[in-house]
């Protein structure tokens, strides 16, 4: 296929959703970014690879979401001076992605305004690039000087509040630098990368089947989404489609993961507005939900259930009935709690207008997933590009326009109810048949997977070497897009509302730090 | 308020009995609470530190606060500062970027202090092991009293590990 305005040919990858790959030159690279931006497409991900051993070049890849599906553009870079045209003027999320690509592979975005390191703090020197083929990833370095230049806000009465990396609750580590006047936030600057543990380096050289376990641990709360996206990539490499029963059970797992996270977030959001009753009740419901996961699937967080070629265990009729009954029961419980939320004036007072991201701002910054849908960005892969089984069951895509904490809370309630209905439909018409097909090794191939996880779109690009092992696996979390928007959402709000606003986005640190 | 009271009145009490600490026999009605009081003279304050985990362990540690486990009823609570803590509950392979922060958190915790490493990654380095970006297991960075395996361990396992650390200190 062709993308209007760009003279290059995209070849389809054998995935259930439309994904196309093209090798472009530098001119086409820039033209494509411009054309996708003008067509109101979005940047899904950007990453670099060292392919000198195979092709003598570095590469940089960009994945765009367009009305025709996902476009993966790959640009070869000079081995001596690997540089590519900056695309952050067209896509705000590219700023941090380009900085990360430089830290890991040493490729440079020419003309980029912000060239500070992103994932590299003081653990390795500036001239070491862990994803380059001449390094093993096992090198150790003494701690390097780490003086990160935060943007300094000056003015009468302005002071800074540094928070983290160790936070005051049971959450992941990251650093937030608030510039405030009184208790009003003028500016927030994030610094992430604290949980960078070398996942992308760890993938290199693994067997494709073995990598599924690692992909399921990129972000523990999205284990099913990552495992499915990874499996889809591995299956597209091998050119196989999973049996219908496996696809249906995967969707069931994904919806259960979505509901588990929404239940947890709804309770925590109530708690952050000092409504302890909500935390107690929603955490009770979440525990019931996770215990049923354990009983029916063998793992509370559903890790390692989705594997390349299908799923790990089948579901018998009795367990199907358990799941159906629980979905119905949970729908009643959540409906009752929603009434309590809606009628609680104190709670609504904290939620409404807090941490507002207008639809226009959301579109400009590329806000995606659940938070995007709360700000009028309606993209939902399950509805936009329905792959089996979403093409056979009614998917209700919800969205709101207010873009405040209240809208993100409402989104979670509505998505829970939509998921309960989906689960009912999936269980009612679950096809019979095998749940797994064997995958042949696919040397020198490129595959991709794209899944609507509970937080947003999870994307995996997988490439193999001549022996069929992993040459490069890039996992992309929607948190990359949404973290920078959180910096805008807090502006003008008071410091004590930050935990509430942060929780309403509930972004992954591990998923973006890799 | 009426809705809340009605909602609560229609639901049963769900708190479960305390699980057995790892490898330690338990006697008496509420020995755990008694032991915590005997050793510390007050409630057990825990500071959780994510030193690089995938957040799976954090989900299960958060689950420990739900009404099924009722840990506050046992005299166990999570606190916001290491200076208020008796125990550090540490997850993850320790990333190189969290190494200094973890050491500082350990140093800020008043003695006598207990450290429980939670999850396969915290116990052994797990899938991530040691690399340019990861120090591996928690014990490579700070002294560890008890390890809780699992990926992630269940809330009951984590509670068992916390209790085992307290009991080990008393002997």
HADDOCK unambig.tbl for C-alpha pairs under 7 A between the chains (distance, minus, plus):
assign (segid A and resid 121 and name CA) (segid B and resid 97 and name CA) 6.65 0.50 0.50
assign (segid A and resid 123 and name CA) (segid B and resid 96 and name CA) 5.70 0.50 0.50
assign (segid A and resid 123 and name CA) (segid B and resid 97 and name CA) 6.19 0.50 0.50
assign (segid A and resid 123 and name CA) (segid B and resid 133 and name CA) 6.79 0.50 0.50
assign (segid A and resid 137 and name CA) (segid B and resid 131 and name CA) 5.90 0.50 0.50
assign (segid A and resid 137 and name CA) (segid B and resid 132 and name CA) 5.56 0.50 0.50
assign (segid A and resid 138 and name CA) (segid B and resid 131 and name CA) 4.58 0.50 0.50
assign (segid A and resid 138 and name CA) (segid B and resid 132 and name CA) 5.41 0.50 0.50
assign (segid A and resid 139 and name CA) (segid B and resid 131 and name CA) 6.67 0.50 0.50
assign (segid A and resid 139 and name CA) (segid B and resid 132 and name CA) 5.26 0.50 0.50
assign (segid A and resid 140 and name CA) (segid B and resid 132 and name CA) 5.18 0.50 0.50
assign (segid A and resid 166 and name CA) (segid B and resid 49 and name CA) 6.73 0.50 0.50
assign (segid A and resid 168 and name CA) (segid B and resid 80 and name CA) 4.34 0.50 0.50
assign (segid A and resid 168 and name CA) (segid B and resid 81 and name CA) 6.55 0.50 0.50
assign (segid A and resid 169 and name CA) (segid B and resid 80 and name CA) 6.04 0.50 0.50
assign (segid A and resid 170 and name CA) (segid B and resid 48 and name CA) 5.88 0.50 0.50
assign (segid A and resid 170 and name CA) (segid B and resid 58 and name CA) 6.26 0.50 0.50
assign (segid A and resid 170 and name CA) (segid B and resid 62 and name CA) 6.74 0.50 0.50
assign (segid A and resid 171 and name CA) (segid B and resid 50 and name CA) 6.99 0.50 0.50
assign (segid A and resid 171 and name CA) (segid B and resid 58 and name CA) 6.51 0.50 0.50
assign (segid A and resid 172 and name CA) (segid B and resid 50 and name CA) 5.61 0.50 0.50
assign (segid A and resid 172 and name CA) (segid B and resid 55 and name CA) 6.73 0.50 0.50
assign (segid A and resid 173 and name CA) (segid B and resid 50 and name CA) 6.34 0.50 0.50
assign (segid A and resid 194 and name CA) (segid B and resid 97 and name CA) 5.00 0.50 0.50
assign (segid A and resid 194 and name CA) (segid B and resid 98 and name CA) 5.85 0.50 0.50
assign (segid A and resid 195 and name CA) (segid B and resid 51 and name CA) 6.93 0.50 0.50
assign (segid A and resid 195 and name CA) (segid B and resid 52 and name CA) 4.18 0.50 0.50
assign (segid A and resid 195 and name CA) (segid B and resid 53 and name CA) 6.89 0.50 0.50
assign (segid A and resid 195 and name CA) (segid B and resid 95 and name CA) 5.78 0.50 0.50
assign (segid A and resid 195 and name CA) (segid B and resid 97 and name CA) 6.87 0.50 0.50
assign (segid A and resid 196 and name CA) (segid B and resid 95 and name CA) 6.32 0.50 0.50
assign (segid A and resid 196 and name CA) (segid B and resid 133 and name CA) 6.53 0.50 0.50
assign (segid A and resid 197 and name CA) (segid B and resid 52 and name CA) 6.94 0.50 0.50
assign (segid A and resid 197 and name CA) (segid B and resid 95 and name CA) 5.40 0.50 0.50
assign (segid A and resid 197 and name CA) (segid B and resid 128 and name CA) 6.93 0.50 0.50
assign (segid A and resid 197 and name CA) (segid B and resid 133 and name CA) 4.90 0.50 0.50
assign (segid A and resid 197 and name CA) (segid B and resid 134 and name CA) 5.16 0.50 0.50
assign (segid A and resid 198 and name CA) (segid B and resid 133 and name CA) 5.46 0.50 0.50
assign (segid A and resid 217 and name CA) (segid B and resid 54 and name CA) 5.89 0.50 0.50
assign (segid A and resid 218 and name CA) (segid B and resid 54 and name CA) 5.96 0.50 0.50
assign (segid A and resid 219 and name CA) (segid B and resid 54 and name CA) 4.94 0.50 0.50
assign (segid A and resid 219 and name CA) (segid B and resid 55 and name CA) 6.31 0.50 0.50
assign (segid A and resid 220 and name CA) (segid B and resid 54 and name CA) 5.09 0.50 0.50
assign (segid A and resid 220 and name CA) (segid B and resid 55 and name CA) 5.13 0.50 0.50
assign (segid A and resid 220 and name CA) (segid B and resid 56 and name CA) 4.19 0.50 0.50
assign (segid A and resid 221 and name CA) (segid B and resid 55 and name CA) 6.73 0.50 0.50
assign (segid A and resid 221 and name CA) (segid B and resid 56 and name CA) 6.14 0.50 0.50
assign (segid A and resid 280 and name CA) (segid B and resid 66 and name CA) 6.13 0.50 0.50
assign (segid A and resid 280 and name CA) (segid B and resid 67 and name CA) 6.31 0.50 0.50
assign (segid A and resid 283 and name CA) (segid B and resid 63 and name CA) 6.92 0.50 0.50
assign (segid A and resid 283 and name CA) (segid B and resid 66 and name CA) 5.37 0.50 0.50
assign (segid A and resid 284 and name CA) (segid B and resid 66 and name CA) 5.93 0.50 0.50
assign (segid A and resid 284 and name CA) (segid B and resid 67 and name CA) 6.22 0.50 0.50
assign (segid A and resid 287 and name CA) (segid B and resid 63 and name CA) 6.98 0.50 0.50
assign (segid A and resid 340 and name CA) (segid B and resid 3 and name CA) 6.49 0.50 0.50
assign (segid A and resid 340 and name CA) (segid B and resid 4 and name CA) 6.94 0.50 0.50
assign (segid A and resid 510 and name CA) (segid B and resid 54 and name CA) 5.41 0.50 0.50
assign (segid A and resid 510 and name CA) (segid B and resid 55 and name CA) 6.99 0.50 0.50
